[in-house]
C-alpha cells in the first residue's frame, strides 16, 4: 500500500486527521473504513474525525468529513476551521476561501492560527422540547446548526454526567434514526457560557465541538441570556467566539471563530490500518 501523507490538527482540543485527496487516491469504497481505522486511539493516529480535501468545480475545494465511527456527516465547525488553515498553508486556497460541504458552501478567513468560519444558517429552533427532565436540568432546547443539537441548561456543569446523559439523548426515539448531539450548558454572563458536548459518531464527550458551541450560544440568546459575540468556554479550556445576528425567531450571519493548532505532519503506514 502506498503511504498516505496526512496532517494531525486540532481546534480547541477537537482533533482531526487531514488528507489532501484531490488526486482521488483514496477511493469512495475506502473512505468510511479509513476513517474508522485511522481515528482509533492508541492503535492508530487517533482523532475525533477524518477530513478529506477534494477537488471542486465551483469553489476553492470541497471537503468530506467523517466521524470516528466512519459515518459521514454534514458539518463540523472546528473541522471547518482546521481544514481552512490546512488549505491555506498548502496553497490550495488563499486566506479567504469558500469550500463545499454537504450543507452548502462555507466561507472562511485565516489570520495566522485564528480562523473565522461563516457557518450554514441554523434551522429548526425549538425551545422546551418534550424530554423527561433529569436532576439538575433547567430547560431543554433543540437547534440544527448544520447538524442536530440538543441543548440542556444545567445548574452544575463541572460534575454533570455528560457521557451517561448525552448517550441517552443521542439515542432517544425523538431523534431516531439518525440521532443527535447533546450539549450541557451553563450561562456565566451576558457574553460568556460554558459548554460540554457528547458527540454523535464519536460516541463520547469531546474536548470541544464547534457546532455544539454555536447551538449553546444561539439557544442561550433565544432565551435572552447572552448577546453577540458570545464566548463559549470548552471542556478543553479554550474559548470559541460565536458571532450572530438575531432575525425574528431565528439567526443569520453565524460565525465560529477560534484558534487552530498543527500537531504534526507524517505518513500513514499500512500497519496503522490493520
C-alpha positions as CSV (number, residue, x, y, z in Angstrom):
1,X,0.0,0.0,0.0
2,X,1.2,3.5,-0.8
3,X,1.9,5.5,2.3
4,X,-0.6,8.4,2.8
5,X,0.6,11.9,3.7
6,X,-1.5,13.5,6.4
7,X,-1.6,16.3,9.0
8,X,-2.9,16.0,12.5
9,X,-4.6,19.2,13.7
10,X,-6.9,20.3,16.5
11,X,-9.3,23.2,17.1
12,X,-9.7,23.8,20.9
13,X,-8.9,20.1,21.5
14,X,-11.3,18.8,18.8
15,X,-8.8,16.7,16.8
16,X,-8.7,15.6,13.2
17,X,-6.7,13.8,10.6
18,X,-6.5,15.8,7.4
19,X,-5.6,14.4,3.9
20,X,-5.3,16.1,0.6
21,X,-7.2,13.7,-1.7
22,X,-7.6,16.0,-4.7
23,X,-5.8,13.3,-6.7
24,X,-8.5,10.8,-5.8
25,X,-6.1,8.2,-4.5
26,X,-8.5,7.3,-1.7
27,X,-11.4,5.6,-3.3
28,X,-15.1,6.0,-2.4
29,X,-15.2,2.5,-1.1
30,X,-12.2,3.1,1.2
31,X,-13.3,6.4,2.8
32,X,-15.5,5.1,5.6
33,X,-13.2,2.2,6.6
34,X,-10.2,4.5,6.5
35,X,-11.9,7.0,8.9
36,X,-12.8,4.2,11.3
37,X,-9.3,2.8,11.4
38,X,-7.2,5.9,11.4
39,X,-9.3,7.6,14.1
40,X,-8.7,4.7,16.6
41,X,-6.8,6.0,19.6
42,X,-3.7,4.0,20.8
43,X,-3.9,1.6,17.8
44,X,-3.6,4.3,15.0
45,X,-3.3,8.1,14.7
46,X,-6.4,8.7,16.9
47,X,-8.8,11.6,16.2
48,X,-12.4,12.7,16.5
49,X,-12.8,12.7,12.8
50,X,-11.2,12.4,9.3
51,X,-11.2,15.3,6.8
52,X,-10.5,14.8,3.1
53,X,-9.9,17.7,0.8
54,X,-11.4,17.1,-2.6
55,X,-11.5,18.9,-6.0
56,X,-14.3,21.3,-6.6
57,X,-15.5,22.8,-9.9
58,X,-17.2,25.7,-8.2
59,X,-15.2,26.7,-5.2
60,X,-11.6,26.6,-3.8
61,X,-12.1,22.9,-2.8
62,X,-14.6,20.5,-1.4
63,X,-14.4,18.5,1.8
64,X,-15.7,15.3,3.2
65,X,-16.0,15.0,6.9
66,X,-16.3,11.6,8.6
67,X,-16.7,10.9,12.3
68,X,-14.5,8.4,14.1
69,X,-17.1,5.7,13.6
70,X,-16.7,6.0,9.8
71,X,-20.0,7.8,9.3
72,X,-20.1,10.9,7.1
73,X,-21.9,14.0,8.5
74,X,-22.9,17.3,7.0
75,X,-20.8,19.8,9.0
76,X,-18.2,20.2,11.7
77,X,-17.3,23.7,12.9
78,X,-13.9,23.0,14.4
79,X,-13.1,20.8,11.5
80,X,-14.0,23.6,9.1
81,X,-11.6,25.9,10.9
82,X,-8.8,23.3,10.7
83,X,-9.4,22.5,7.0
84,X,-9.3,26.2,6.1
85,X,-5.9,26.7,7.7
86,X,-4.7,23.4,6.1
87,X,-5.8,24.5,2.7
88,X,-4.2,27.9,3.1
89,X,-0.9,26.6,4.3
90,X,-0.8,24.0,1.5
91,X,-1.5,26.6,-1.2
92,X,-4.9,25.1,-2.1
93,X,-6.7,28.4,-1.3
94,X,-5.9,32.0,-0.3
95,X,-6.5,33.4,3.2
96,X,-10.2,34.0,2.3
97,X,-11.9,31.0,0.8
98,X,-15.1,29.1,0.1
99,X,-15.4,25.3,0.2
100,X,-18.1,22.8,-0.5
101,X,-19.8,20.8,2.3
102,X,-23.0,18.7,2.4
103,X,-24.8,21.7,3.9
104,X,-23.7,24.0,1.0
105,X,-20.8,26.4,0.5
106,X,-18.9,27.6,3.6
107,X,-16.6,30.6,3.7
108,X,-13.6,31.0,5.9
109,X,-10.9,33.6,6.7
110,X,-7.5,32.6,8.0
111,X,-5.4,35.0,10.1
112,X,-2.4,33.2,11.5
113,X,-3.6,30.4,13.8
114,X,-7.0,32.1,14.1
115,X,-9.8,31.1,11.7
116,X,-13.2,32.5,11.3
117,X,-15.8,30.5,9.5
118,X,-19.3,31.6,8.2
119,X,-21.5,28.7,9.2
120,X,-24.7,27.4,7.5
121,X,-27.8,29.2,8.5
122,X,-29.3,27.5,11.6
123,X,-32.7,25.9,11.4
124,X,-35.4,24.2,13.4
125,X,-35.0,26.1,16.7
126,X,-37.3,24.6,19.3
127,X,-37.4,25.7,22.9
128,X,-38.7,23.5,25.7
129,X,-38.7,20.2,23.8
130,X,-40.5,17.3,25.5
131,X,-37.7,15.3,27.1
132,X,-38.3,13.9,30.5
133,X,-36.2,16.1,32.8
134,X,-33.5,14.7,35.0
135,X,-31.9,16.0,38.2
136,X,-30.1,19.3,37.6
137,X,-31.8,20.1,34.3
138,X,-33.4,23.6,33.9
139,X,-34.6,23.7,30.3
140,X,-34.1,21.5,27.2
141,X,-33.9,23.0,23.7
142,X,-33.1,22.0,20.1
143,X,-31.5,23.6,17.1
144,X,-29.8,22.4,13.9
145,X,-26.5,24.2,13.3
146,X,-25.5,22.1,10.3
147,X,-26.1,19.0,12.4
148,X,-28.7,18.4,15.1
149,X,-28.0,19.5,18.7
150,X,-30.0,19.2,21.9
151,X,-29.0,21.8,24.5
152,X,-29.7,21.2,28.1
153,X,-29.3,24.1,30.6
154,X,-27.9,22.8,33.8
155,X,-27.1,24.1,37.3
156,X,-23.7,22.5,37.9
157,X,-21.7,21.7,34.8
158,X,-18.4,20.5,36.3
159,X,-19.9,17.5,38.0
160,X,-22.6,16.7,35.4
161,X,-22.7,13.1,34.0
162,X,-22.3,14.3,30.4
163,X,-21.4,10.9,28.9
164,X,-24.3,9.0,30.5
165,X,-27.0,11.6,29.8
166,X,-25.5,12.6,26.5
167,X,-25.7,9.0,25.2
168,X,-29.3,8.6,26.4
169,X,-30.3,11.8,24.5
170,X,-28.2,10.9,21.4
171,X,-30.2,7.6,21.0
172,X,-33.6,9.0,22.2
173,X,-36.5,7.9,20.0
174,X,-37.4,11.5,19.3
175,X,-34.3,11.8,17.2
176,X,-34.4,8.4,15.5
177,X,-33.0,7.1,13.3
178,X,-30.0,9.4,12.8
179,X,-29.7,10.6,16.4
180,X,-28.5,13.9,17.7
181,X,-25.6,15.6,19.5
182,X,-26.2,16.6,23.2
183,X,-24.9,19.7,24.9
184,X,-24.9,20.7,28.5
185,X,-24.5,24.5,29.1
186,X,-24.3,27.0,31.9
187,X,-24.5,30.7,31.4
188,X,-21.8,32.6,33.2
189,X,-22.6,36.2,32.0
190,X,-24.1,38.2,29.1
191,X,-21.3,37.2,26.8
192,X,-19.8,34.0,28.3
193,X,-21.1,30.5,28.6
194,X,-19.5,27.1,29.3
195,X,-20.5,24.0,27.3
196,X,-19.8,20.3,27.2
197,X,-20.8,18.1,24.3
198,X,-21.5,14.4,23.7
199,X,-20.8,14.0,20.0
200,X,-22.8,11.6,17.8
201,X,-20.4,9.5,15.8
202,X,-17.5,9.9,18.3
203,X,-19.8,8.4,20.9
204,X,-18.2,10.2,23.8
205,X,-17.6,13.6,25.2
206,X,-15.1,15.7,23.1
207,X,-12.9,18.5,24.4
208,X,-14.8,20.9,22.1
209,X,-17.5,20.9,19.4
210,X,-17.9,23.9,17.1
211,X,-21.4,23.3,16.0
212,X,-22.3,22.5,19.6
213,X,-20.8,25.7,20.8
214,X,-22.9,27.5,18.3
215,X,-26.0,25.7,19.4
216,X,-25.4,26.5,23.0
217,X,-24.8,30.2,22.2
218,X,-27.8,30.6,20.0
219,X,-30.4,28.9,22.3
220,X,-29.0,31.0,25.2
221,X,-29.5,34.1,23.0
222,X,-33.0,32.9,22.1
223,X,-33.7,32.8,25.9
224,X,-32.3,36.4,26.2
225,X,-29.4,35.4,28.3
226,X,-26.5,36.3,26.1
227,X,-25.6,38.6,23.2
228,X,-23.3,38.6,20.2
229,X,-20.5,37.9,20.2
230,X,-20.7,35.1,22.8
231,X,-17.6,33.4,24.2
232,X,-18.0,29.7,24.7
233,X,-15.7,28.0,27.2
234,X,-15.0,24.4,26.1
235,X,-14.2,21.3,28.0
236,X,-10.6,21.6,26.9
237,X,-10.4,25.1,28.5
238,X,-10.2,27.2,25.3
239,X,-12.8,29.7,24.3
240,X,-14.6,29.9,21.0
241,X,-16.2,33.1,19.9
242,X,-19.7,32.9,18.2
243,X,-20.9,35.9,16.2
244,X,-24.6,36.1,15.1
245,X,-27.5,38.3,14.1
246,X,-31.0,37.7,15.6
247,X,-33.6,37.6,12.8
248,X,-37.2,37.2,14.2
249,X,-37.3,33.8,15.8
250,X,-34.1,32.7,14.1
251,X,-30.5,33.7,13.4
252,X,-28.3,34.6,10.4
253,X,-24.6,35.6,9.7
254,X,-23.4,33.0,12.3
255,X,-19.6,32.9,12.5
256,X,-17.4,30.5,14.5
257,X,-14.0,31.9,15.5
258,X,-11.1,30.4,17.3
259,X,-7.5,29.2,17.3
260,X,-6.2,26.1,15.5
261,X,-3.1,24.0,16.1
262,X,-0.9,21.8,13.9
263,X,0.1,18.8,15.9
264,X,2.3,17.1,13.3
265,X,2.7,16.1,9.6
266,X,3.5,12.5,8.8
267,X,2.9,9.5,6.6
268,X,0.3,6.8,7.4
269,X,1.8,3.3,7.3
270,X,-0.3,0.3,6.2
271,X,0.1,-1.3,9.6
272,X,-1.9,1.6,11.2
273,X,-4.9,0.4,9.1
274,X,-4.9,-3.2,10.2
